[in-house]
Amino acid sequence: MTLLLPLWVPTDPDAYPPSELRLGAAVALRREAAAGPPLTSGIRVRSGIIGQRSLHVSATTTPSSSVRIAPGQAVVQGSGAAQGAYVITSTAEETRDVGAADASLPTKAIVYARVYDEDDGVDDGNPATDPFRWEIEVLRGTPAAAPLAPALPTDALLLATVTLPAADSTYADADIADGRQHTTAAGGVLPTVLATVPADPYPGEMVCRTDILGTTLEMFDGAAWQRIFERRIWNDPTLSSPWAAYNTGIYPTLGYSVRDGILSLRGVIKSTASTAANATIATLPVGARPAYRVALIVPGPANVLERVDILTSGIIAVQAANAALSSLLFDNINVPLG
């Protein structure tokens, strides 16, 4: 058995009430607000996976109409007011058949994990199946020119949405959109993207925004999320001819980074031939371009200073005509974009 009995469901009807065990375990998990007054809405925790690869959905190695679901663990919050949450575990890879697409229209299907607990009114009505279990299931939507994913059932955790192109019967990773969200222990740092940032943050809660280039750590101050750390990511623009990296074994090539409205440049380059006045070195992308033209003075060969401008179009250009420059140094350059 690879889908283990979820914690906590009844194994002995005379034992300690499982719903109370689940509610008690909530002290260790990240709480989540529920609709309604606190006294009637129940104690809830955040549903989500535990671990980066847990229950990740991907295409089969040989193209087919099935998908693979990686082993792992997750927490599924019950829909009842006093139902509590279930910890579910899969110990081996599973596959599920999504089926062939409609002959003429695309379709969306969802892959999800669902808990069945007869004591809390969630049962499939099939006497041949265990009333206390969890399953990985596939639900298809209605074929349409602009198809919508079907609604997620109760007591379920979305794992992925699969887009089924018309008349297709094999699916690739490009057809699968990851739908998982993370959960964490109470007080833990929560990995998240903007769409799944907690709607009910508490003062001091911290999240790691994995959808922001460079990955950002943010803390809720009681009124808003405040960025407290961002790892700087350097990008290398394409150098125009005849510019080239100086010596990447010693220095980085020309690179740029944007953080908190500041453009930073680094690196050493050279020209392998003479250049005309206003010769383009590289072009920065939208989002890394200043609002006004910026004039820089940078060291060239033998520490002779050269003027280099950054235009609002993103062009970085050396202003004077030159014979081949053996070096041009861009370290420690910081330019406000506003």
Buried (B, 14 or more C-beta within 10 A) or exposed (E): EEBBBBBBBBEEEEEEBBBEBBBEBBEEBBBBBBEEEEEEEBBBBBBBBBEEEBBBBBBBEEEBBBBBBBBBBBBBBBBBEEBBBBBBBBEEEBEBEBBEBBEEBBBBBBBBBBBBBBBBEBBBEEEEEEBBBBBBBBBBBEBEEEBEBBEBEBBBBBBBBBBBBBEBEBBEEEBBBBBBBBBBEEEBBBBBBEEBBBEEBEEEBBBBBEEBBBBBBBBBEEEEBEEEEBEEBBEBBEBBEBBBBBEEEEBBBBBBBBBEEEBBBBBBBBBEEEBEEEBBBBBBEEEBBBEEEBEBEBBBBEEEEBEBBBBEEBBBBBBEEBEEBEBBBBEEBEBEBE
